Amino acid sequence: MSRRAVLQILGLAALLSLLGALRFGSVDIGAVALLEASIDLVKGRDDTSLAAALLALRLPRAGTAMAVGGLLALSGALLQSLLRNPLADPYVLGVSGGASCAAMLAIAGGAGAAAIALSAAGGALLALTLLFALAHRALFARDVLLDPGKDSAILLTGVMIASLSAAILSLVLSLAPDGRLRTMVFWLLGDLGGATSPVLAALALLTLLVLWLVAQRDAAALNLMLGGDLQAYTQGVPTTRVRRRLIIVTAVATGMAVALAGAVGFVGFVAPHLVRRVVGADPRHVLPAATLLGAVLVLLADTVGRCVAAPLQLPVGALMALIGVPVFIWQLQRP
Amino acid sequence: MSVPLLSCRGLQIRAGDRCLVQALDLDVAAGERWALIGPNGAGKTSLLLVLAGARPAQEGTIALAGRPLQQWSVEQLAGLRAMVADRWIDPFATSVQDTVVAARYRLGAGAGASAGGTGTAAALARDCLMAMDCLPLADRDVRYLSRGERQRVALAAALAQETRLILLDEPISHQDPRHQMQVLQVLQARAGCTYIGALHDINAAARFATHALLLYGDGRWVAGCAATVLTQETLSPLFETAIVEVDTGAHRVFLSHG
């Protein structure tokens, strides 16, 4: 399959899953009603029909789901390439740990949805600052081109920040009032129930686009860095600058995704993997394809989560893994 | 005299508290082939990294084409010198052809166009692979090559970078006898190309190099024409083992006699 065909198929899949997400739910909207409701919505009226009202609810949620999936898959693809480690995922740097801690504290304190998202973003930023301060030598030094410890220094620092966050998290959970535990657990599982703001959804999609463009500009450089910093450097890549820029991109992407939807696991790890099996390891091809696939996966998982036990809503993070793990294992079994 | 392609003044390289190279003055003119000779851990790779700009020296200055090394940008340097390292990191599946084409990164997106693409990059990559006797490997996955094959692919990638200066770190360490000579002859035959290469095989060095730099590992060094520097009198103390020189008529051969 050509790389262009892969992108076209993924683009089509994104469109179809978006239509599916708008159509299906606790109440299905017929195709005609969906079209009429869309026209109403474009005219700025969401009170003309039930369909229009539902659409006004489902559209921001679908947009957020796609943004979250894209952001996580993009940062997963970047991290796996940057760390030359196929097991890396967006949570490995501890950024989501920091976000989760801050969000849990906000929930425990009785904060509203916006305040939770804001504190999650703050927590992500704090964890990132900590990572940069602690892994300073590995990220900024000029003289570590051949140092095999360089990648693991960033990785291990991230793992330590994640562990620290997990410890704080369990403390907060154990001390939190019973009434709020359910909200907390849902948040930690990854939940899009709070994604009702069209502005936030648009902002998230826009952020995803910008981050992807920034990353794509460095994709050819990243491709050389797969072969080690020394090789990339002698072939003309300012490795330290590229690494720093891409680490910031992954951190912002992860922080944003976690702030919007909690900790949606698996997609950041598995989307780049599946894509790499089809288009090869070159980040120039992996980044756009993985981003699209991540968007599709999370949107599908959220739609299924809204439908299977309607009117109950299942957390998207759990659904994600339930659907994804068998698919991934099946992929691994193939020769 | 014209400006040397590469020159060092007062270069000092330390590793921890050991001084590997002390006050090194070196002028490498275009077209010369320098062999770095010395015992294990004497600082050959460190010196190559410093000359490549990948590692700072503790003291001294380096000029490339008459301009201080640090005034060249990373991108410009990639157009001036290539480096063949002695280890390769291949974490994901990549074809040999793609690896060689990717080495032309500095020339922009067009030159690095995707595999099997049209245009000069793919054709040039094939020429370089052919020169290094690995054209049949072009579609193979680099992860499954033998060490010797992988080394020749790295050499082909360095050639594809199209630079005047190539730094070589043990470029024939994994080659069989036929390929040892073949690789060095191909390099030697490239018009106007300058080489600085660490070589353990003194005989290969003696045939390939026009000049030699002996590194003792304690800061001392000796530089000069290969014919005058590579002798049994200099090499025996350098390696702390008896080395004798035999003239076969065609060329000189060194035998370890320790």
Interface residues (C-beta under 8 A of the other chain):
Chain A: R3 R84 N85 P86 R142 D143 L145 L146 A220 A221 N223 L224 L226 G227 G228 L230 Q231 Y233 T234 Q235 G236 V237 P238 R276 G280 A281 D282 R284 H285
Chain B: L49 A52 G53 A54 R55 P56 S73 V74 E75 L77 A78 G79 R81 A82 M83 A85 R87 W88 I89 D90 P91 F92 A93 T94 D98 T99 A102 A103 Y105 R106 A109 G112 S114 A115 Q161 L167
